[in-house]
């Protein structure tokens, strides 16, 4: 797969450009600073844990907190990862398992807790109802986490910071909660980052749920309902009204107005979800699109030695080739994983790339959580 293009004439090209993600993270380690070029402040890297009223209101039966986890990478300055930690008030063996929710490119924590239809599209709510704890994060270089200079950010740095987050979750350093197991739940880029995470830190995670990502991308015939010729799918974030005045780094990108619909099977999506998606969209960097084609034997995903679930929408380009079924997904993906991954596949009908934000989201989440319960 190639890098991200800037103009598109079809829906297929738009998807290919924005969804192309890393197969193996680089090894460069940048100095972590703010997107404005200033060092992260001590407040950013602090350990204060303040209850987030809005999150608590969304999940009244859980204890929820806004957390800024201090992180650092060798030879860099201080930084933080923003997250929302929720734990069921009724403690159980299940609540000692925390699900680390890792969103995709141009998304933040709102992907897993979309404030539409009273929790209908909230994976966080579903997980809490099933008795699990969740840590719903903004990746480094997104949302309320530290935004380093875009030219210095690498996905390897993002992987290192998540390793530190996982370590702190296990050691009870985040809100004094100690967790026995960590399940990585990724979306798109958040799923492909899991491959590199497993390669570098093989003992971090007890199970992986990888949504909206595969090694084999479906090639579709051009359609007439994609962006028109020379309409940019992405623009500089500093030129978007949402980020104007807050992000000045020209290397941070976001989707152009009206482009979020291409992450959905719109016939089976609530328009209010797409509207909220546009309003809550986030940023990406060039590193999000860097990729190196690798053979199955050399893919970092082969280092995964814990149970792994693949979840894809049947209308998503990452849902293999031709007719997409769990059987075809496994046939295409098994060579990229070890036998110890015990690979399982769910194909969600009537769903595009944002597999947990379609009308059938509750059923999708139920299937995911059932798998986690039987696995963990």
GISULGI-V225746 format. One record per backbone hydrogen bond with DSSP energy under -0.5 kcal/mol. NH is the residue of the N-H (numbers start at 1). CO is the residue of the C=O. If there is no record, write none. Layout:
BEGIN
NH_CO ; NH_CO
END
This chain:
BEGIN
8_231 ; 14_10 ; 15_11 ; 16_12 ; 17_13 ; 18_14 ; 19_15 ; 20_16 ; 30_28 ; 33_31 ; 34_38 ; 37_34 ; 40_32 ; 45_41 ; 46_43 ; 50_48 ; 50_66 ; 53_51 ; 56_52 ; 57_53 ; 58_54 ; 59_55 ; 60_57 ; 62_59 ; 63_87 ; 64_62 ; 65_85 ; 66_50 ; 67_65 ; 67_83 ; 68_48 ; 69_67 ; 69_81 ; 70_68 ; 71_79 ; 73_77 ; 76_73 ; 79_71 ; 81_69 ; 82_80 ; 83_67 ; 84_136 ; 85_65 ; 85_83 ; 86_84 ; 86_134 ; 87_63 ; 89_61 ; 91_89 ; 96_92 ; 96_93 ; 97_94 ; 98_96 ; 98_181 ; 99_133 ; 100_98 ; 100_183 ; 101_99 ; 101_135 ; 102_100 ; 102_185 ; 103_101 ; 106_283 ; 107_104 ; 111_108 ; 112_109 ; 113_110 ; 114_111 ; 114_121 ; 116_114 ; 120_117 ; 121_116 ; 122_119 ; 123_112 ; 123_121 ; 124_112 ; 126_122 ; 127_123 ; 128_124 ; 129_125 ; 130_126 ; 131_128 ; 132_127 ; 133_97 ; 134_86 ; 135_99 ; 136_84 ; 137_101 ; 137_135 ; 138_82 ; 139_137 ; 141_146 ; 142_139 ; 145_142 ; 146_80 ; 148_146 ; 152_149 ; 153_149 ; 153_150 ; 158_154 ; 159_155 ; 160_156 ; 161_157 ; 162_158 ; 163_159 ; 164_160 ; 165_161 ; 166_162 ; 167_163 ; 168_164 ; 169_165 ; 170_166 ; 171_167 ; 172_168 ; 172_169 ; 173_168 ; 174_168 ; 174_177 ; 175_173 ; 177_174 ; 178_176 ; 179_169 ; 180_96 ; 181_96 ; 183_98 ; 184_182 ; 184_207 ; 185_100 ; 185_183 ; 186_184 ; 186_209 ; 187_102 ; 188_211 ; 190_187 ; 191_188 ; 192_188 ; 193_189 ; 194_191 ; 195_191 ; 195_192 ; 196_192 ; 197_193 ; 198_194 ; 199_195 ; 200_196 ; 201_197 ; 204_201 ; 206_182 ; 207_182 ; 208_307 ; 209_184 ; 210_208 ; 210_309 ; 211_186 ; 211_209 ; 212_311 ; 217_215 ; 218_317 ; 220_218 ; 231_8 ; 231_228 ; 232_230 ; 235_254 ; 237_252 ; 239_236 ; 240_237 ; 243_240 ; 244_240 ; 246_243 ; 247_243 ; 252_249 ; 253_284 ; 254_235 ; 256_233 ; 259_256 ; 262_259 ; 263_260 ; 264_261 ; 266_264 ; 268_265 ; 269_266 ; 273_270 ; 274_270 ; 275_271 ; 276_272 ; 277_273 ; 278_274 ; 279_275 ; 280_276 ; 281_277 ; 281_278 ; 282_106 ; 284_253 ; 288_285 ; 289_286 ; 290_286 ; 290_287 ; 298_295 ; 299_295 ; 299_296 ; 300_23 ; 302_299 ; 303_300 ; 304_301 ; 308_341 ; 309_208 ; 310_344 ; 311_210 ; 312_346 ; 314_348 ; 315_351 ; 316_313 ; 319_316 ; 320_216 ; 320_318 ; 325_323 ; 329_325 ; 330_326 ; 331_327 ; 332_328 ; 333_329 ; 334_330 ; 336_333 ; 337_334 ; 338_301 ; 338_304 ; 341_338 ; 342_339 ; 344_308 ; 346_310 ; 348_312 ; 348_346 ; 349_347 ; 351_348 ; 354_263 ; 355_353 ; 357_354 ; 359_268 ; 361_358 ; 363_360 ; 364_360 ; 365_361 ; 366_362 ; 367_363 ; 368_364 ; 369_365 ; 370_366 ; 371_367 ; 372_368 ; 373_369 ; 374_370 ; 375_371 ; 376_372
END
